[in-house]
Amino acid sequence: MKTLSERIDALEMRIAYQDDTIETLNQTITAQWKQIDALTRKISELGERLQQAEANAPGPANERPPHY
């Protein structure tokens, strides 16, 4: 049977490992959030550019095909 000191040491090691894992996960989530934010802004920008291009396109390009 483990002594109280051994049990406390084991718990301290587990907490240290968990703290490291939490910090690593936090850094990963932060990096992913920044990437998602940048991609969201880029999609919005591309959507606006597409709308402008469609608005400036000559007549037939803006019309729906007859089968719609």
Number of C-alpha atoms within 10 A of each C-alpha: 5 7 8 9 9 11 12 12 12 12 12 12 12 12 12 12 12 12 12 12 12 12 12 12 12 12 12 11 12 12 12 12 12 11 12 12 12 12 12 12 12 12 12 12 11 12 12 12 12 12 11 11 11 13 12 11 11 10 9 8 11 11 8 8 8 5 4 4
